[in-house]
Amino acid sequence: MKTTTTLQSKATLIIAGFAVASFLVVGNGICADKLIVKDAAGTSDVFKVTDAGNVETQMQTSNQDIIGSKFIYTSGATAGYGNIGLYSSATAAPSTPSSGEVFAMQGIARTAYGNSTDQGSIFGIRFSAQHQGTGILNSAIAVNAYPYNGNTGRIKNAYSLYTKPWMSAGQIDNWYGLYIGNRTIGTGTIDNLYGIYVQDVDAWSYFAGNVGIGTAFPNSELQVEGYIQLDTVAGAPPSADCNSTSEYGRMKVDPAGNGTLWVCVQNGWIAR
């Protein structure tokens, strides 16, 4: 049975099987908040809808494995892109030019200010795409981030992922802009494991600092701990691949006989 209760002043609503909650519903500006749900002791707000329409939840507990807010959504759809469990939208519509920032969603996990206890890990946000069935799932994407331009305007810089260190005090021993850890697979298998895969053949990969392969502390723009394997060729490479300044420095290897290293210079390919 569906029941609707409207309260015009402070009152107490008792729901069978739940702790006593104190509700305050005022829509005429008498109070600052439209709805307040307090804990069983009546001392802390655990849920609140402000007069501005903001929804706030708060929980304080020392117990483990506690979920502050939980949304459960089950879809039986067989097609479509609008099967969404939780949707958050923010629209920027300034009347004058603005340099402001708009966030559709923001998550902050933090230690208590001034707390001196050593702690484990905190996560600002965590997503997991899980396959619990026995059939074939085409794709499991934990994070799908894409900038989108839907009109004739111009986006000067579009970032699918933007990270940077930000601190005002203290110390960070190691900062990783992107860290890909070892796989944890249990008894399962992964046929092809890629740390980073760039599909677009026209995309550039830029590194301002030194790059190390096999070493975490490169001393040069590129330092390789191990072998460097060049593409092979039979005879001199095509002259069309060494006819501009942007191609100088290219190298190929002819493995025949004692081997020949071909290097692209101003005069074309030379053998070494």
Secondary structure, 3 states (H helix, E strand, C coil): CCCCCCCCCCEEECCCCCCCEEECCCCCCCCCEEEEEECCCCCCEEEEEECCCCEEECCCCCCCCCCCCCCCCCCCCCCCCCCCCCCCCCCCCCCCCCCCCCCCCCCCCCCCCCCCCCCCCCCCCCCCCCCCCCCCCCCCCCCCCCCCCCCCCCCCCCCCCCCCCCCCCCCCCCCCCCCCCCCCCCCCCCCCCCCCCCCCCCCCCCCCCCEEECCCCCCCCEEECCCCCCCECCCCCCHHHCCCHHHCCCEEEECCCCCEEEEEECCEEEEC
